[in-house]
Each structure stands twice: as structure tokens, then as C-alpha cells.
Amino acid sequence: NGRYQLGLWQFFGGFDFTRLLNQNRYEEEYREYVPTLGIQRFFPVNDNLMIIIGGQLNYHFTEAPTNSGVSSHVNDRYDCAANISLSYEIIPKLIVQPFYRFQYTHYPRFSDGPPASSRVDFVHTVGASLAYYFNKNVAARIFASYERKDSNYSGTFDYDYHKLDAGGGLSFDFRF
């Protein structure tokens, strides 16, 4: 992954590879290649508040074996996402960051059983994090988010869901 900052604009791109194996037989169950491009713009409001607006586009090239042993690409898809977030310094070193993200996903050849057809998902995510930066390398964070996915596909399974995540962590950031 790489990022390039040009004034208040940030451009980024990356590539992810995932390979999942069956532990019993050590056979490949799923493979995915995902190139990603994105852009975001920072809007400083004052010394304590910044608004960030961005977008991202990626494509998932997938392979999964079928019962006949032929590789299937039914999970190939592209994602278009847009997000907005605020970064507000409550007191020195304590930052709250609420956000909203919308994602459109299109599966052109999706199938969970015959026949294959198109599938479109809409994902809405809203959340916030609270982070305390002890110094430039160490921070503690808590977060919570709620996500809702609506799919137009009416096949064997229902792909709609609602989910709530919450957690925390400690990070160490070393740059060289």
C-alpha cells in the first residue's frame, strides 16, 4: 500500500492478496486479489477540528473451487465507497472521531445456487472512536460502530444484516 500527500489532498493505492486453505486437507478453498485506489480531502476548520471526505474503489478478483472441481468466479465484485469523518481534539492528546461510510458493492456473476445472476449490496456504517495519544508512537483507543447491509439478491440465503462492533486497543507506531 502507498499514500501520497499533496497539500490537503491524499491519494492512495494498494493491493491485497488472500488465500484460504482447508486445514484438514490443506487444499485451497478461496483466493482473492484486490487492487485499490482512493482519494481523500482534509478540511481544517480550526486548530481542534478537521473534516475528512474521501472515496475508494476496488475490485475483488476471486477464485473458489466448485463441487465439479472447476474454479468459480461468482464472488468477483467491485466496491465503491464514500466516507466522511470528523477529527476533534477535546483536550490535548484526546481525540474523538465520529464517521459515516457508504459502500456500494456489485457482484456481476453472483450465485449461491443455479442460476447465476447479478447482486447489489448497500452497506451503511456509522461509528466513533476515542483515542488518547501518550506520545507520537503510543496511543490507546476505544471504538464502536453499527453497520447495516441491504442486498437486492433473493436467492438461497438472505444477505441482509445488522451488526454492532465495539472494542479497544493499544497501538505502537514506529516509522522508518
C-alpha positions in Angstrom: 0.0 0.0 0.0 1.1 3.5 -0.6 0.0 7.1 0.1 0.9 10.4 -1.4 0.1 13.7 0.2 -0.4 16.8 -2.0 -1.4 19.8 0.2 -4.8 18.9 1.7 -5.3 16.0 -0.7 -4.2 12.4 -0.1 -4.1 9.8 -2.8 -3.6 6.1 -2.0 -3.5 2.8 -3.7 -2.8 -0.8 -2.7 -3.0 -4.4 -3.4 -4.2 -7.2 -1.1 -3.9 -11.0 -1.6 -5.9 -13.6 0.4 -5.6 -17.3 0.2 -7.7 -19.6 2.5 -6.9 -23.2 2.9 -8.9 -26.2 4.4 -6.9 -27.2 7.5 -7.8 -30.9 7.3 -6.7 -31.4 3.7 -4.5 -28.3 3.1 -6.5 -27.6 -0.1 -7.2 -24.1 -1.3 -10.8 -23.0 -0.5 -10.7 -19.4 -1.7 -8.3 -17.0 -3.4 -8.7 -13.2 -3.8 -6.7 -10.4 -5.4 -7.8 -6.8 -4.6 -6.3 -3.7 -6.2 -7.5 -0.5 -4.5 -7.4 3.2 -5.4 -8.6 6.1 -3.2 -8.6 9.8 -2.6 -9.4 11.9 0.4 -9.5 15.6 1.2 -8.9 17.3 4.5 -10.8 20.4 5.5 -9.3 22.1 8.6 -12.0 24.1 10.4 -9.9 25.4 13.3 -6.9 24.1 15.4 -9.1 21.4 17.1 -11.5 20.3 14.3 -10.9 18.7 10.9 -13.4 17.2 8.4 -12.2 14.4 6.1 -14.1 13.4 3.0 -13.0 10.5 0.8 -13.7 7.8 -1.6 -12.3 4.4 -2.6 -12.7 2.0 -5.5 -11.5 -1.6 -5.5 -12.2 -4.8 -7.5 -12.1 -8.4 -6.0 -10.8 -11.0 -8.4 -11.8 -14.2 -6.8 -11.4 -18.0 -7.3 -13.2 -20.7 -5.4 -13.4 -24.4 -6.3 -16.8 -25.8 -7.1 -18.1 -29.4 -6.5 -17.1 -30.2 -10.1 -13.5 -29.1 -9.3 -13.8 -26.1 -11.7 -12.8 -22.7 -10.4 -15.6 -20.3 -9.9 -15.6 -16.5 -10.0 -19.1 -15.9 -8.6 -17.6 -13.7 -5.8 -15.9 -11.3 -8.2 -17.1 -7.8 -7.3 -16.3 -4.2 -7.2 -16.8 -1.8 -4.3 -17.3 1.9 -4.4 -17.2 3.6 -1.0 -17.6 7.1 0.2 -16.9 8.3 3.8 -17.0 11.4 5.9 -15.4 11.8 9.3 -14.6 14.5 11.9 -11.5 14.6 14.0 -11.9 16.7 17.1 -9.3 17.3 19.8 -11.3 17.5 23.1 -8.3 18.3 25.2 -4.6 18.0 24.3 -3.9 14.3 23.2 -7.5 13.2 23.5 -9.3 12.9 20.1 -12.8 11.8 19.2 -13.5 10.7 15.6 -17.1 10.1 14.5 -17.6 8.8 11.0 -20.1 7.6 8.3 -19.3 5.3 5.4 -21.4 4.2 2.5 -20.4 1.3 0.3 -22.0 0.1 -3.0 -21.0 -3.5 -4.0 -21.8 -5.1 -7.3 -21.4 -8.9 -8.0 -21.8 -9.2 -11.8 -21.9 -13.1 -11.8 -23.0 -14.0 -8.3 -24.7 -17.3 -7.4 -25.4 -19.2 -4.3 -27.1 -21.9 -6.5 -28.3 -22.0 -10.1 -28.8 -19.8 -12.0 -26.1 -17.1 -11.6 -27.3 -13.5 -11.7 -26.2 -10.1 -10.6 -26.2 -9.0 -6.9 -26.0 -5.4 -5.4 -25.4 -4.7 -1.8 -25.6 -1.3 0.1 -23.7 -1.0 3.3 -24.1 1.9 5.7 -21.7 2.2 8.7 -21.7 4.8 11.4 -19.4 4.9 14.4 -16.9 6.7 16.5 -13.5 6.2 18.2 -11.9 7.9 21.2 -8.1 7.9 21.2 -5.5 9.2 23.7 -2.0 9.7 22.3 0.6 9.3 25.0 3.2 10.4 22.6 3.8 10.2 18.8 4.4 6.4 19.0 1.9 5.1 21.6 -1.9 5.5 21.7 -4.9 3.9 23.4 -8.2 3.7 21.7 -11.8 2.6 22.2 -14.4 2.4 19.4 -17.9 1.4 18.5 -19.7 1.1 15.1 -23.1 0.0 13.8 -23.4 -1.5 10.3 -26.4 -2.3 8.1 -26.3 -4.2 4.8 -29.2 -4.4 2.4 -28.9 -6.7 -0.6 -31.2 -6.9 -3.7 -30.4 -10.6 -4.1 -33.1 -13.1 -3.2 -31.5 -16.5 -3.6 -31.0 -19.4 -1.2 -29.7 -17.2 1.6 -30.6 -13.8 3.0 -27.6 -11.4 2.7 -29.0 -8.6 4.7 -27.6 -8.0 8.2 -27.2 -5.6 11.1 -24.1 -5.6 13.2 -22.7 -3.8 16.2 -18.9 -3.8 16.9 -17.1 -2.3 19.9 -13.6 -2.7 21.3 -10.4 -1.1 22.2 -6.7 -1.4 21.8 -3.2 -0.1 22.3 -1.0 0.8 19.3 2.7 1.3 18.9 3.7 3.2 15.7 7.3 3.1 14.5 8.2 4.7 11.2 11.5 4.5 9.4 
